[in-house]
Structure formats: C-alpha cells, structure tokens
Amino acid sequence: MADPLEPIREAPEQSALILDVDGTLAPIVARPELAEVPGSTRAELSRLTGRYLLVACVSGRSGADAQRLVGVEGILYVGNHGLELDTRAEALTARVAAFRDSVGREVEDKSLTLSYHFREVGDESAARQELEAVAERARAEGLVARWGRKVLEIRPPVDADKGTAVQALVRESRAKRALYAGDDGTDLDAFAGLASADLEHFVRVAVASDEAPRGLLKAAALVVDGPEELAMVLGRL
C-alpha cells in the first residue's frame, strides 16, 4: 500500500502541515492549564517549520494560549476554532461575554468562545445534565452549543470553524498539498475543509482515543494511537 505521507514529504515547499493542539500534540489532562506538549514533539515541530511551506496550529484555545502551550516559533497559531480570523471578532467577544456573565458558572473563557468542562467531576452524568440547561439557554439566545470531549462549548453563530480556518490557511499560503491531524468532533470540520480546499493531495490523520468520534476515524487516511504516536508520524515528515 502506498504511503499517504510520501506526496507531502517529497514536496515540502508546496505543503502545509496543520495540527490541532489538545489531544493531538498535547495529551488530554484533567484541566486545560495543566496540558503540556512533550519536548520531543516540540523538537519535531521546530524542525518542520524550517522545512515546510506552512506549519500551523488550529486550536479551540485562544491563539495566544495555543502559542504559549506549544511554544515553537515559526508556527502560525489560529485560536477559537478559527473564529479569530473573523472580522467581527470584537463584537462577537462582547456578545459571548454577556452570556458568560448571565450564566455565572466556572468556565474557561477564551473571549470568542466559552468552554464548560466536566472532566473528572464526581458525577459526570449529573454535570452534563446541568450543562444541558446551559446549552438550551445558549441556543435560545442565538448562540451555538457544541459538545466535545467532556466539554460544552458555547460560540457565536457565525460561519467559521476549523474547516474555514484550514481553507483560509491553504489559500493564503498557496499550498498545493496539506496534512491535518486532530482528535475531536471539531476536527471533522477541518477534515471537510481540507477535502474542499482544491488540493493536489491531502492527508487526514485521526488521533484515536476512547472519546474520539467514529466519523473521525473513518474519514482518516492514517489513525494513530495518541499524541506520542502522532509525534512519530511527524518524525516521518
């Protein structure tokens, strides 16, 4: 069987590498602030920035927080699932903040999006049920509620996601080939965006876990068992 990475590897000057962060480069942990990208992965990323046309991270975190976590110069960081590329970002931030204040719960505030985590709480089922009410309230106020890996995300109702971010990055870099790696439901948007980006060749890499959506694994050309194995794939590039 042909190696799907070979067309990427043989034309680095025409290729973009676009990567999710949490669960992909950094193992999932109990609280987002505890996440770490292993030093060996950072070393691979640093090497790749000197070789490829574009290396980018598209994260659910803010771009600044993704940059802090990954900590590699030369990478282009896009946060909030691509919402940071929207020209209406300032007005959207105010709308999300108003909802945050009205709910009054502990939340990871990323300005353009809110993340209500329930990983490692005493009763995850009860916590999710409570957050269902938050989700319903968000929808009633015209916001978008989306479930991820033990998290409820609230975001503004705009046509921007990891898929539109991937398309913008490919278009602006003029890449002809690209790879995207991710582990969660929002990365399905990126997979779709990659397929619609008019590329000569693309590779979709799924990072498997007990919480990964089935559609992600089915859509991928490569499936790896966690961030450590993804780092090995990066080493092949």
N, C-alpha and C positions, 0 to 999 in steps of 0.2 A: 504494500500500500504506500502511495506517495506521501511524503511528509508535508503537511499543510503549511509548516513554517518555512519551507525552503524558498518559496517566492518572496517572502518577507526578508529572509536572511540574505538573499542574493542581490537585493536592491535596496539597501538601507537609505540611500539618498532619495528614494521615492516613497519611503514607507513611514507610516505613523504608528506609534505604539500608544494606546490609550487604556488607562487602567483605573479601576475602582480602587478604593483605599481600604476601608474597614471590611474585614472578612476576605480580602483579596491580597493586599500587601501586608496588612496588619491582622493578626488573629483576633477574633471576636473575644471581648472580655466583658466583665460584669458592668463596668461603667466606661463611657467613651473616653474620659480623660485618662484612663489607665492604659489605653492602647499604645502599642509600640510596633514600629517597623523594625524587624531584625537588622542588625548591622550588615550581615551578608547580603540581604536584599537591597539595602541602600547602596552597597558597593556595586551590585549589578546594575542598578538604575543609573548610577553615576557613569558607569562605563557606556551604557546605552545612549545617554544624552550626547556623548561625543561621537556616536556612530550613526544615529538615525536622524532623519529629517525632522521628526517631532516625537517627543515623549511628553505625554500629558496625563494628568490625574483628574478624573471627573468624580466628585465625591458628594455625598449627602451632607457632609460637613461644610462649613463656610470655606471659601478658598484659602483664607488666611490660616485657618485651623488645619486644613489639609497640608498646607505648606509647612507648618510647624511640625506636624506629626511625621511626614515623610522626610523632610529636612535635606532634600537634594537640590542643589542649584542646577538650573538649566531645564527643569521641568516646568511646563505650563500647568497651573492649577486652576480648575474651574469648580466652584462650590455650589451648594444648594441644588444639586441635580440639574445644573445648567441654568438655573434661574438668574444667576449673576450676570449672564450675558444679555438679559432683557433690559431694554432701555427704560422700562418703567420701574426699575428696581426700587427707587427711593419711595415712590408712592405705595408700592406693594409692601414694603417694610412697615410702613405706618399702619396699614390695614391688618397685617399679621400681629403687630404689637398690641393693637386694640383687642383682638381676640384673646391673646395671651393674658392680658390684664383682666379680662372679663371672666376667664376660667379660674385663674388664681391657683393653679396646681404647679407642683415642681415640674420643670420642663427644661430640656436642652434647647436654648434659644439661639437660633442661627440667623436671626434677623429676617430673612426671607422665608424661613420655614421653622416649624416647631416640632420637636421630637419628644414624645411622651414614652419613656422606656418602662418596660415591666419585666426585664430580665432579672432573675434571681430574687424576685419578691417572694413573700411567704406563700401566697396563693395566686399563681399566675392566671388561673381561670377567673377568679373574682376580680383581679386587677384589670383584665381585658374587658370584663363585663362593665366595669366602671368607666373604662375608656370608650366603650361603645356609645355612651351618652355624650362624651366629648365629641366623638366623630359625628354623631347625629346633629349636634349643635353647630359644628363647623359647616356641615352641608347646608343647614338651614340658613346660615349667614353667607352662603355663596362661596365658601372655601372648599378645597378638596381635601378629603381624608383618605389616607392610604396606609395599609398595614404592611410592615416589613418584618424583619427578624426580631421578634419580641419588642416591637416599637410601633406606635401610631404616629404617623407624620401628617402634619397639617400644612398645607401650602396654598398659595393663591391660585385662582382659576385662570391660568394663562397657558398658552400652547408652548410650553417649554419644559423639557425633561432631558434625561441623559441622551436620548436619541437625537433631539435637535442640537444638543451640545456637540455630539460626535460629528454630526453632519457639518456644523459650523467649523469645527477644528479641521476636518478633512478638506473642506472647501478653502479655508484661509491658508492652509499650509500647502495646498495643491498636491497633496499626497495622491498617489495612484494605487497604493496598496496600504492595508491597515490591519491592525490586530486590536481587539478589545477583550479585556478579561474582567469578569465580575462574578458575584456570588448570590445576588438577591433579586427580588422581583423588579426593582427599578432598573436593573441591568438588562432586563428583557427589552426595555425601551432602547437602550444603547445597541443591543443586538439588531433590533429592527432598523435603527438609524444607520448602522453600518451597512446593512443589506441594501439600503436605499440611497447610498452615497455615490453611486456611479463609479465604483472602484474596479480596477482590473482584477484584483484578488483581495479577499479579506478572510480573516480567521477569527472565529468567536470561541473564546476559552471560558468554560464554566468552572468555578471553584466549588467543588462539592462539599456539602455538609448535611446534617440531619434536617436542617431548616431550609435548604435550597429548594426553590420551586421546581417541579418536574419539567416544566416547559423550558427552563434554562438549560438543563442537562440535555434535553432532546435537541435543542437548537444549536448546540455547540459542536464545533469540529474537534475540539480537544476538551476533555474533562480531567481536572487534576484534583487530588485529594488534599485540599487545604493550601494555605499561603506558602508553606515550606516547599511543596511540590511545584507551585507556581514559580517560585524563585528559581527552581531547576529549569523550568521552561525558559525563563528569561536568560538563563545562562547559555541556552542553546542559540540565542539570537546574537 
